[in-house]
């Protein structure tokens, strides 16, 4: 499947999704409420078989917090990037995909540890690197007078 066919395939799953032709990969902007459902279909549908989550990154966009998922089909050798956001900064939550891709387990823990995004239905969501005295140091509004981390 080339990038155009991949975009059309994803549109056939959900015509409301916004699809961008990125410089390298097809990018899909996914509302957080549809993330797990779309990810499940991308993994399980015979035409796609995205069996490998090779990157999961948290992002602070300023007003929103988000997560970017890079998925690859090792069978068809195509890649798609899913991007989702939440405007909730006090208690940000997104659905976990660790039930679909085991590698998401540690990636989601890292995003939780550094940005404070909680992943619902994660099997073991706890901090990975830092203790609770740190707050969430990758947030743009992070201030740390004790450890003197500055922008």
N, C-alpha and C positions, 0 to 999 in steps of 0.2 A: 504494500500500500504506500503510495507517495503521500506527500503532505496534504494535497488537495483531497485525495480519496479518504485520508484519515479524518480530515475536517468534516467531510460529508457523512462519514460513518458515525462520528460523534453527534452530528446534527440529527441523524436518524434515531439516536437514543433519546435525545432531548433537544428539540428545535429551539428552545429558549436560551440555550447556552451561547455565550459569546466566544467566538473562536478567532484567534489572531494567527497570522502567518509570521511567526518569529524568525529572526535571522537564521537560527539553526534548527529549531523544532516548532511543531505546531503547539500553540498555547491555548488553553481553555480556561476561561474565567468562570469559576464554579461558585454559586452561592453556597455558603456553609451547610445549609439544610439539605443540599443535594450531593454533597461531596462523597459520602460513603456509598450511596446508591450508584453513582457514576463509576466510582473506583471498582466496585464489585462487578459491574457489567463489563468494564474494560478488561478486567482480569479473566472473567469467566466466558465471555462470548468467543466462539470459535474463530470469528474473523479477526479478532484483536489479540487475545492471549497475552496481555501485559503481565508477564509473570515475574518481573524484576523491578523492584523499587530501588533505584541506584542513588537517589539523593532526596533528602527531605530537609528543607531549610526554613527556619523562622525568619520573619521580616517585620521590622517596625517601620510602617509607612508614615508615621507621624500621628495622624488621627486614627488610623486602623492598625491592627496587628494581623499578620497573615502567615500562611504556610505555602511553600512551593514544593510540589512533588514532581520528580522526574521519573517517568515509567518507561521501561523498555520491554519489548517482546523479543526474547531470545530466539523464538521460533521464526518470526517474520522480520526481525531486525528493524523495527520501527520504534520511534520514540515520541512520547507526548508529554507535555508539561501541564500540570493542573495547578491553578492558582486560586486560593480561597482567602477570604478576609473576614474579620469580625471587627465591628466598631466598638465593641465592649472592651474597655481597657481595665476596668476595675476587677472583672471576673471573666476573662476571655476563655471561651470554651469552643472546641471543635471536636468532631468525632474522630476517634482513633481509627487508623487503618492497620493496626498491628495484627488484627485477626486475618487480614488478607496477605500481608507481607511481614514476615517475622522480623526483618531488618528494621521495620518502623519502630519496634520496641525501644531501642536505644536512641534513635533519632528523635522520637517524640519526647523522651526523657530529657535529652539535651535542650530541645526547644522550650520545654517546661522550665528547666533549670535557669536558662539564660534570658528568657522573655516572659515567662509566667503564663504561657498558654496551657490550659488544662485540656487533656484529651479524654473525653468521656469514653468509658468502656475499655480504657487501657488496663492491662492486667497488673501492672506494678508501677504506677506513676509516682515517682519520688525523685528527689534531686540527685543528679548524677555526679557533679563536680563540687558544688558549693554547699555550705550550710545556710540555714535560714537567715542568718544575720546579713547576708549579702543583698537581699532584694533581687532584682532582675537586671543585671548589668548591661545587657545589650539593648535595653530600651533607650530611646532617645532622650527621655526625660529623667534618666537615672542620675542620681546625685549620691556620692559616697564620700563623706567627710572623714571617715575613719581610714579607709584604704587609699584615699587620695587618687581616685580614678577620675580623670578629666577628659573632656572632649578634645 
